[in-house]
Amino acid sequence: YPTRTMGGGNAQKSAKARADKMAKDKGKGGGSQLASNAKAMNIQCKVCMQTFLSTATELKLKEHSDNKHPKNDFYACFPHLKVETAE
């Protein structure tokens, strides 16, 4: 009886697809996002110098102010958010 080889199962197809994707993504740079996340940390509490992502909502900043600095005003922590009213 001649030996026949099977066409390949799901595991083989998955492994080939994974290898192809890794080869395709090899030149993209990939890796860690830590450097880009550090660059995005551009909101800073002026009391404790903790940094926040630029996408942090005012609600999150208010929570930080209330929890960490209850004796200080919100605008003491984040003076750049104070809206000047024209009179």
PDB file as gemmi writes it, atoms N, CA and C in Angstrom:
CRYST1    1.000    1.000    1.000  90.00  90.00  90.00 P 1                      
ATOM      1  N   TYR A   1       0.825  -1.196   0.000  1.00  0.00           N  
ATOM      2  CA  TYR A   1       0.000   0.000   0.000  1.00  0.00           C  
ATOM      3  C   TYR A   1       0.866   1.254   0.000  1.00  0.00           C  
ATOM      4  N   PRO A   2       0.602   2.187  -0.893  1.00  0.00           N  
ATOM      5  CA  PRO A   2       1.385   3.428  -0.891  1.00  0.00           C  
ATOM      6  C   PRO A   2       0.978   4.315   0.292  1.00  0.00           C  
ATOM      7  N   THR A   3       1.943   5.015   0.819  1.00  0.00           N  
ATOM      8  CA  THR A   3       1.679   5.902   1.952  1.00  0.00           C  
ATOM      9  C   THR A   3       1.118   7.214   1.433  1.00  0.00           C  
ATOM     10  N   ARG A   4       0.048   7.598   1.976  1.00  0.00           N  
ATOM     11  CA  ARG A   4      -0.558   8.877   1.576  1.00  0.00           C  
ATOM     12  C   ARG A   4      -0.350   9.898   2.682  1.00  0.00           C  
ATOM     13  N   THR A   5      -0.125  11.119   2.275  1.00  0.00           N  
ATOM     14  CA  THR A   5      -0.012  12.188   3.268  1.00  0.00           C  
ATOM     15  C   THR A   5      -1.334  12.943   3.291  1.00  0.00           C  
ATOM     16  N   MET A   6      -1.708  13.315   4.466  1.00  0.00           N  
ATOM     17  CA  MET A   6      -2.975  14.025   4.624  1.00  0.00           C  
ATOM     18  C   MET A   6      -2.761  15.499   4.271  1.00  0.00           C  
ATOM     19  N   GLY A   7      -3.835  16.182   3.979  1.00  0.00           N  
ATOM     20  CA  GLY A   7      -3.769  17.558   3.524  1.00  0.00           C  
ATOM     21  C   GLY A   7      -3.413  18.573   4.590  1.00  0.00           C  
ATOM     22  N   GLY A   8      -3.457  18.204   5.814  1.00  0.00           N  
ATOM     23  CA  GLY A   8      -3.125  19.134   6.892  1.00  0.00           C  
ATOM     24  C   GLY A   8      -4.378  19.510   7.652  1.00  0.00           C  
ATOM     25  N   GLY A   9      -4.294  19.488   8.947  1.00  0.00           N  
ATOM     26  CA  GLY A   9      -5.461  19.775   9.775  1.00  0.00           C  
ATOM     27  C   GLY A   9      -5.493  21.222  10.217  1.00  0.00           C  
ATOM     28  N   ASN A  10      -6.426  21.503  11.095  1.00  0.00           N  
ATOM     29  CA  ASN A  10      -6.582  22.870  11.593  1.00  0.00           C  
ATOM     30  C   ASN A  10      -5.349  23.362  12.346  1.00  0.00           C  
ATOM     31  N   ALA A  11      -4.711  22.482  13.091  1.00  0.00           N  
ATOM     32  CA  ALA A  11      -3.526  22.881  13.843  1.00  0.00           C  
ATOM     33  C   ALA A  11      -2.408  23.315  12.903  1.00  0.00           C  
ATOM     34  N   GLN A  12      -2.233  22.576  11.825  1.00  0.00           N  
ATOM     35  CA  GLN A  12      -1.187  22.917  10.857  1.00  0.00           C  
ATOM     36  C   GLN A  12      -1.507  24.252  10.183  1.00  0.00           C  
ATOM     37  N   LYS A  13      -2.775  24.440   9.822  1.00  0.00           N  
ATOM     38  CA  LYS A  13      -3.170  25.696   9.181  1.00  0.00           C  
ATOM     39  C   LYS A  13      -2.978  26.875  10.124  1.00  0.00           C  
ATOM     40  N   SER A  14      -3.335  26.681  11.390  1.00  0.00           N  
ATOM     41  CA  SER A  14      -3.175  27.746  12.378  1.00  0.00           C  
ATOM     42  C   SER A  14      -1.700  28.099  12.578  1.00  0.00           C  
ATOM     43  N   ALA A  15      -0.852  27.057  12.655  1.00  0.00           N  
ATOM     44  CA  ALA A  15       0.574  27.284  12.843  1.00  0.00           C  
ATOM     45  C   ALA A  15       1.160  28.034  11.650  1.00  0.00           C  
ATOM     46  N   LYS A  16       0.747  27.667  10.436  1.00  0.00           N  
ATOM     47  CA  LYS A  16       1.243  28.348   9.234  1.00  0.00           C  
ATOM     48  C   LYS A  16       0.774  29.799   9.215  1.00  0.00           C  
ATOM     49  N   ALA A  17      -0.496  30.033   9.559  1.00  0.00           N  
ATOM     50  CA  ALA A  17      -1.024  31.399   9.585  1.00  0.00           C  
ATOM     51  C   ALA A  17      -0.290  32.238  10.624  1.00  0.00           C  
ATOM     52  N   ARG A  18      -0.004  31.646  11.786  1.00  0.00           N  
ATOM     53  CA  ARG A  18       0.728  32.351  12.842  1.00  0.00           C  
ATOM     54  C   ARG A  18       2.142  32.696  12.379  1.00  0.00           C  
ATOM     55  N   ALA A  19       2.814  31.744  11.728  1.00  0.00           N  
ATOM     56  CA  ALA A  19       4.169  31.978  11.225  1.00  0.00           C  
ATOM     57  C   ALA A  19       4.165  33.060  10.146  1.00  0.00           C  
ATOM     58  N   ASP A  20       3.169  33.015   9.255  1.00  0.00           N  
ATOM     59  CA  ASP A  20       3.081  34.044   8.209  1.00  0.00           C  
ATOM     60  C   ASP A  20       2.865  35.421   8.807  1.00  0.00           C  
ATOM     61  N   LYS A  21       1.993  35.522   9.817  1.00  0.00           N  
ATOM     62  CA  LYS A  21       1.720  36.808  10.451  1.00  0.00           C  
ATOM     63  C   LYS A  21       2.957  37.345  11.172  1.00  0.00           C  
ATOM     64  N   MET A  22       3.692  36.439  11.847  1.00  0.00           N  
ATOM     65  CA  MET A  22       4.910  36.862  12.528  1.00  0.00           C  
ATOM     66  C   MET A  22       5.938  37.369  11.525  1.00  0.00           C  
ATOM     67  N   ALA A  23       6.038  36.713  10.391  1.00  0.00           N  
ATOM     68  CA  ALA A  23       6.989  37.142   9.364  1.00  0.00           C  
ATOM     69  C   ALA A  23       6.573  38.501   8.796  1.00  0.00           C  
ATOM     70  N   LYS A  24       5.275  38.697   8.611  1.00  0.00           N  
ATOM     71  CA  LYS A  24       4.779  39.966   8.071  1.00  0.00           C  
ATOM     72  C   LYS A  24       4.982  41.113   9.067  1.00  0.00           C  
ATOM     73  N   ASP A  25       4.765  40.840  10.351  1.00  0.00           N  
ATOM     74  CA  ASP A  25       4.867  41.870  11.387  1.00  0.00           C  
ATOM     75  C   ASP A  25       6.301  42.127  11.839  1.00  0.00           C  
ATOM     76  N   LYS A  26       7.236  41.327  11.354  1.00  0.00           N  
ATOM     77  CA  LYS A  26       8.624  41.429  11.814  1.00  0.00           C  
ATOM     78  C   LYS A  26       9.214  42.819  11.572  1.00  0.00           C  
ATOM     79  N   GLY A  27       8.917  43.430  10.445  1.00  0.00           N  
ATOM     80  CA  GLY A  27       9.499  44.719  10.115  1.00  0.00           C  
ATOM     81  C   GLY A  27       8.737  45.916  10.658  1.00  0.00           C  
ATOM     82  N   LYS A  28       7.638  45.684  11.335  1.00  0.00           N  
ATOM     83  CA  LYS A  28       6.805  46.793  11.802  1.00  0.00           C  
ATOM     84  C   LYS A  28       7.341  47.487  13.047  1.00  0.00           C  
ATOM     85  N   GLY A  29       8.253  46.892  13.736  1.00  0.00           N  
ATOM     86  CA  GLY A  29       8.773  47.523  14.944  1.00  0.00           C  
ATOM     87  C   GLY A  29       8.149  46.917  16.185  1.00  0.00           C  
ATOM     88  N   GLY A  30       6.856  46.650  16.183  1.00  0.00           N  
ATOM     89  CA  GLY A  30       6.152  45.955  17.255  1.00  0.00           C  
ATOM     90  C   GLY A  30       6.713  46.243  18.632  1.00  0.00           C  
ATOM     91  N   GLY A  31       6.581  45.309  19.489  1.00  0.00           N  
ATOM     92  CA  GLY A  31       7.175  45.410  20.804  1.00  0.00           C  
ATOM     93  C   GLY A  31       6.338  46.191  21.788  1.00  0.00           C  
ATOM     94  N   SER A  32       7.000  46.814  22.709  1.00  0.00           N  
ATOM     95  CA  SER A  32       6.355  47.461  23.832  1.00  0.00           C  
ATOM     96  C   SER A  32       5.835  48.854  23.488  1.00  0.00           C  
ATOM     97  N   GLN A  33       4.760  49.238  24.161  1.00  0.00           N  
ATOM     98  CA  GLN A  33       4.201  50.572  23.999  1.00  0.00           C  
ATOM     99  C   GLN A  33       4.613  51.494  25.135  1.00  0.00           C  
ATOM    100  N   LEU A  34       5.525  51.054  25.975  1.00  0.00           N  
ATOM    101  CA  LEU A  34       5.889  51.837  27.149  1.00  0.00           C  
ATOM    102  C   LEU A  34       6.424  53.213  26.778  1.00  0.00           C  
ATOM    103  N   ALA A  35       7.215  53.298  25.733  1.00  0.00           N  
ATOM    104  CA  ALA A  35       7.784  54.589  25.341  1.00  0.00           C  
ATOM    105  C   ALA A  35       6.696  55.544  24.866  1.00  0.00           C  
ATOM    106  N   SER A  36       5.785  55.055  24.057  1.00  0.00           N  
ATOM    107  CA  SER A  36       4.721  55.932  23.564  1.00  0.00           C  
ATOM    108  C   SER A  36       3.753  56.295  24.682  1.00  0.00           C  
ATOM    109  N   ASN A  37       3.521  55.387  25.625  1.00  0.00           N  
ATOM    110  CA  ASN A  37       2.664  55.711  26.765  1.00  0.00           C  
ATOM    111  C   ASN A  37       3.309  56.776  27.644  1.00  0.00           C  
ATOM    112  N   ALA A  38       4.617  56.712  27.813  1.00  0.00           N  
ATOM    113  CA  ALA A  38       5.301  57.708  28.624  1.00  0.00           C  
ATOM    114  C   ALA A  38       5.210  59.094  27.981  1.00  0.00           C  
ATOM    115  N   LYS A  39       5.264  59.138  26.648  1.00  0.00           N  
ATOM    116  CA  LYS A  39       5.146  60.422  25.955  1.00  0.00           C  
ATOM    117  C   LYS A  39       3.749  61.005  26.094  1.00  0.00           C  
ATOM    118  N   ALA A  40       2.739  60.136  26.223  1.00  0.00           N  
ATOM    119  CA  ALA A  40       1.353  60.591  26.308  1.00  0.00           C  
ATOM    120  C   ALA A  40       0.985  61.080  27.711  1.00  0.00           C  
ATOM    121  N   MET A  41       1.857  60.870  28.683  1.00  0.00           N  
ATOM    122  CA  MET A  41       1.595  61.299  30.056  1.00  0.00           C  
ATOM    123  C   MET A  41       1.900  62.782  30.184  1.00  0.00           C  
ATOM    124  N   ASN A  42       0.981  63.629  29.792  1.00  0.00           N  
ATOM    125  CA  ASN A  42       1.300  65.051  29.807  1.00  0.00           C  
ATOM    126  C   ASN A  42       0.392  65.885  30.708  1.00  0.00           C  
ATOM    127  N   ILE A  43      -0.475  65.266  31.506  1.00  0.00           N  
ATOM    128  CA  ILE A  43      -1.221  65.997  32.525  1.00  0.00           C  
ATOM    129  C   ILE A  43      -0.575  65.645  33.854  1.00  0.00           C  
ATOM    130  N   GLN A  44      -0.254  66.662  34.641  1.00  0.00           N  
ATOM    131  CA  GLN A  44       0.461  66.410  35.881  1.00  0.00           C  
ATOM    132  C   GLN A  44      -0.190  67.157  37.033  1.00  0.00           C  
ATOM    133  N   CYS A  45      -0.388  66.444  38.140  1.00  0.00           N  
ATOM    134  CA  CYS A  45      -0.889  67.064  39.363  1.00  0.00           C  
ATOM    135  C   CYS A  45       0.230  67.927  39.938  1.00  0.00           C  
ATOM    136  N   LYS A  46      -0.059  69.182  40.205  1.00  0.00           N  
ATOM    137  CA  LYS A  46       0.981  70.097  40.681  1.00  0.00           C  
ATOM    138  C   LYS A  46       1.291  69.905  42.155  1.00  0.00           C  
ATOM    139  N   VAL A  47       0.446  69.150  42.886  1.00  0.00           N  
ATOM    140  CA  VAL A  47       0.685  68.917  44.310  1.00  0.00           C  
ATOM    141  C   VAL A  47       1.634  67.731  44.508  1.00  0.00           C  
ATOM    142  N   CYS A  48       1.316  66.587  43.877  1.00  0.00           N  
ATOM    143  CA  CYS A  48       2.124  65.386  44.095  1.00  0.00           C  
ATOM    144  C   CYS A  48       2.939  64.978  42.875  1.00  0.00           C  
ATOM    145  N   MET A  49       2.782  65.704  41.769  1.00  0.00           N  
ATOM    146  CA  MET A  49       3.522  65.464  40.526  1.00  0.00           C  
ATOM    147  C   MET A  49       3.197  64.136  39.857  1.00  0.00           C  
ATOM    148  N   GLN A  50       2.058  63.515  40.192  1.00  0.00           N  
ATOM    149  CA  GLN A  50       1.639  62.307  39.496  1.00  0.00           C  
ATOM    150  C   GLN A  50       1.202  62.684  38.091  1.00  0.00           C  
ATOM    151  N   THR A  51       1.572  61.842  37.127  1.00  0.00           N  
ATOM    152  CA  THR A  51       1.224  62.131  35.739  1.00  0.00           C  
ATOM    153  C   THR A  51       0.023  61.309  35.306  1.00  0.00           C  
ATOM    154  N   PHE A  52      -0.724  61.845  34.356  1.00  0.00           N  
ATOM    155  CA  PHE A  52      -1.911  61.194  33.811  1.00  0.00           C  
ATOM    156  C   PHE A  52      -1.821  61.231  32.292  1.00  0.00           C  
ATOM    157  N   LEU A  53      -2.457  60.254  31.649  1.00  0.00           N  
ATOM    158  CA  LEU A  53      -2.523  60.245  30.191  1.00  0.00           C  
ATOM    159  C   LEU A  53      -3.298  61.451  29.705  1.00  0.00           C  
ATOM    160  N   SER A  54      -2.973  61.902  28.531  1.00  0.00           N  
ATOM    161  CA  SER A  54      -3.646  63.072  27.974  1.00  0.00           C  
ATOM    162  C   SER A  54      -5.122  62.804  27.723  1.00  0.00           C  
ATOM    163  N   THR A  55      -5.516  61.537  27.700  1.00  0.00           N  
ATOM    164  CA  THR A  55      -6.916  61.193  27.468  1.00  0.00           C  
ATOM    165  C   THR A  55      -7.713  61.076  28.756  1.00  0.00           C  
ATOM    166  N   ALA A  56      -7.094  61.365  29.905  1.00  0.00           N  
ATOM    167  CA  ALA A  56      -7.789  61.273  31.191  1.00  0.00           C  
ATOM    168  C   ALA A  56      -8.928  62.287  31.229  1.00  0.00           C  
ATOM    169  N   THR A  57     -10.071  61.844  31.708  1.00  0.00           N  
ATOM    170  CA  THR A  57     -11.226  62.735  31.773  1.00  0.00           C  
ATOM    171  C   THR A  57     -11.122  63.628  32.997  1.00  0.00           C  
ATOM    172  N   GLU A  58     -11.867  64.708  32.958  1.00  0.00           N  
ATOM    173  CA  GLU A  58     -11.870  65.632  34.091  1.00  0.00           C  
ATOM    174  C   GLU A  58     -12.430  64.942  35.330  1.00  0.00           C  
ATOM    175  N   LEU A  59     -13.334  63.987  35.140  1.00  0.00           N  
ATOM    176  CA  LEU A  59     -13.896  63.233  36.255  1.00  0.00           C  
ATOM    177  C   LEU A  59     -12.808  62.434  36.972  1.00  0.00           C  
ATOM    178  N   LYS A  60     -11.931  61.784  36.212  1.00  0.00           N  
ATOM    179  CA  LYS A  60     -10.827  61.023  36.808  1.00  0.00           C  
ATOM    180  C   LYS A  60      -9.872  61.945  37.566  1.00  0.00           C  
ATOM    181  N   LEU A  61      -9.616  63.112  37.000  1.00  0.00           N  
ATOM    182  CA  LEU A  61      -8.732  64.062  37.667  1.00  0.00           C  
ATOM    183  C   LEU A  61      -9.380  64.582  38.948  1.00  0.00           C  
ATOM    184  N   LYS A  62     -10.697  64.771  38.910  1.00  0.00           N  
ATOM    185  CA  LYS A  62     -11.431  65.221  40.097  1.00  0.00           C  
ATOM    186  C   LYS A  62     -11.375  64.147  41.174  1.00  0.00           C  
ATOM    187  N   GLU A  63     -11.517  62.878  40.782  1.00  0.00           N  
ATOM    188  CA  GLU A  63     -11.404  61.772  41.738  1.00  0.00           C  
ATOM    189  C   GLU A  63     -10.034  61.788  42.407  1.00  0.00           C  
ATOM    190  N   HIS A  64      -8.996  61.986  41.617  1.00  0.00           N  
ATOM    191  CA  HIS A  64      -7.639  62.040  42.163  1.00  0.00           C  
ATOM    192  C   HIS A  64      -7.528  63.180  43.167  1.00  0.00           C  
ATOM    193  N   SER A  65      -8.029  64.333  42.790  1.00  0.00           N  
ATOM    194  CA  SER A  65      -7.957  65.508  43.657  1.00  0.00           C  
ATOM    195  C   SER A  65      -8.703  65.266  44.967  1.00  0.00           C  
ATOM    196  N   ASP A  66      -9.909  64.707  44.875  1.00  0.00           N  
ATOM    197  CA  ASP A  66     -10.720  64.470  46.072  1.00  0.00           C  
ATOM    198  C   ASP A  66     -10.121  63.406  46.982  1.00  0.00           C  
ATOM    199  N   ASN A  67      -9.570  62.341  46.390  1.00  0.00           N  
ATOM    200  CA  ASN A  67      -9.047  61.233  47.183  1.00  0.00           C  
ATOM    201  C   ASN A  67      -7.657  61.489  47.743  1.00  0.00           C  
ATOM    202  N   LYS A  68      -6.796  62.074  46.948  1.00  0.00           N  
ATOM    203  CA  LYS A  68      -5.400  62.243  47.365  1.00  0.00           C  
ATOM    204  C   LYS A  68      -5.134  63.582  48.058  1.00  0.00           C  
ATOM    205  N   HIS A  69      -5.889  64.597  47.683  1.00  0.00           N  
ATOM    206  CA  HIS A  69      -5.639  65.940  48.226  1.00  0.00           C  
ATOM    207  C   HIS A  69      -6.952  66.592  48.667  1.00  0.00           C  
ATOM    208  N   PRO A  70      -7.615  66.029  49.672  1.00  0.00           N  
ATOM    209  CA  PRO A  70      -8.917  66.577  50.063  1.00  0.00           C  
ATOM    210  C   PRO A  70      -8.851  68.001  50.616  1.00  0.00           C  
ATOM    211  N   LYS A  71      -7.695  68.405  51.135  1.00  0.00           N  
ATOM    212  CA  LYS A  71      -7.567  69.755  51.701  1.00  0.00           C  
ATOM    213  C   LYS A  71      -7.297  70.807  50.625  1.00  0.00           C  
ATOM    214  N   ASN A  72      -6.862  70.361  49.458  1.00  0.00           N  
ATOM    215  CA  ASN A  72      -6.534  71.301  48.379  1.00  0.00           C  
ATOM    216  C   ASN A  72      -7.697  71.429  47.416  1.00  0.00           C  
ATOM    217  N   ASP A  73      -7.761  72.563  46.782  1.00  0.00           N  
ATOM    218  CA  ASP A  73      -8.750  72.810  45.746  1.00  0.00           C  
ATOM    219  C   ASP A  73      -8.373  72.015  44.490  1.00  0.00           C  
ATOM    220  N   PHE A  74      -9.380  71.651  43.696  1.00  0.00           N  
ATOM    221  CA  PHE A  74      -9.141  70.925  42.442  1.00  0.00           C  
ATOM    222  C   PHE A  74      -8.198  71.703  41.539  1.00  0.00           C  
ATOM    223  N   TYR A  75      -8.377  73.006  41.487  1.00  0.00           N  
ATOM    224  CA  TYR A  75      -7.553  73.836  40.605  1.00  0.00           C  
ATOM    225  C   TYR A  75      -6.148  74.061  41.152  1.00  0.00           C  
ATOM    226  N   ALA A  76      -5.927  73.723  42.426  1.00  0.00           N  
ATOM    227  CA  ALA A  76      -4.558  73.739  42.949  1.00  0.00           C  
ATOM    228  C   ALA A  76      -3.772  72.559  42.366  1.00  0.00           C  
ATOM    229  N   CYS A  77      -4.472  71.463  42.134  1.00  0.00           N  
ATOM    230  CA  CYS A  77      -3.839  70.282  41.535  1.00  0.00           C  
ATOM    231  C   CYS A  77      -3.661  70.442  40.031  1.00  0.00           C  
ATOM    232  N   PHE A  78      -4.685  70.973  39.379  1.00  0.00           N  
ATOM    233  CA  PHE A  78      -4.683  71.078  37.922  1.00  0.00           C  
ATOM    234  C   PHE A  78      -5.054  72.503  37.502  1.00  0.00           C  
ATOM    235  N   PRO A  79      -4.141  73.454  37.675  1.00  0.00           N  
ATOM    236  CA  PRO A  79      -4.466  74.855  37.373  1.00  0.00           C  
ATOM    237  C   PRO A  79      -4.723  75.125  35.895  1.00  0.00           C  
ATOM    238  N   HIS A  80      -4.201  74.286  35.011  1.00  0.00           N  
ATOM    239  CA  HIS A  80      -4.401  74.506  33.576  1.00  0.00           C  
ATOM    240  C   HIS A  80      -5.845  74.256  33.153  1.00  0.00           C  
ATOM    241  N   LEU A  81      -6.648  73.615  34.009  1.00  0.00           N  
ATOM    242  CA  LEU A  81      -8.045  73.354  33.676  1.00  0.00           C  
ATOM    243  C   LEU A  81      -8.977  74.487  34.100  1.00  0.00           C  
ATOM    244  N   LYS A  82      -8.428  75.449  34.814  1.00  0.00           N  
ATOM    245  CA  LYS A  82      -9.252  76.563  35.276  1.00  0.00           C  
ATOM    246  C   LYS A  82      -9.659  77.410  34.088  1.00  0.00           C  
ATOM    247  N   VAL A  83     -10.946  77.663  33.979  1.00  0.00           N  
ATOM    248  CA  VAL A  83     -11.481  78.454  32.874  1.00  0.00           C  
ATOM    249  C   VAL A  83     -11.564  79.892  33.337  1.00  0.00           C  
ATOM    250  N   GLU A  84     -10.888  80.745  32.601  1.00  0.00           N  
ATOM    251  CA  GLU A  84     -10.901  82.175  32.905  1.00  0.00           C  
ATOM    252  C   GLU A  84     -12.173  82.786  32.337  1.00  0.00           C  
ATOM    253  N   THR A  85     -12.911  83.504  33.150  1.00  0.00           N  
ATOM    254  CA  THR A  85     -14.123  84.173  32.661  1.00  0.00           C  
ATOM    255  C   THR A  85     -13.777  85.591  32.318  1.00  0.00           C  
ATOM    256  N   ALA A  86     -14.181  86.017  31.153  1.00  0.00           N  
ATOM    257  CA  ALA A  86     -13.921  87.386  30.695  1.00  0.00           C  
ATOM    258  C   ALA A  86     -14.998  88.291  31.269  1.00  0.00           C  
ATOM    259  N   GLU A  87     -14.575  89.299  31.977  1.00  0.00           N  
ATOM    260  CA  GLU A  87     -15.545  90.240  32.576  1.00  0.00           C  
ATOM    261  C   GLU A  87     -15.392  91.601  31.986  1.00  0.00           C  
TER     262      GLU A  87                                                      
END                                                                             
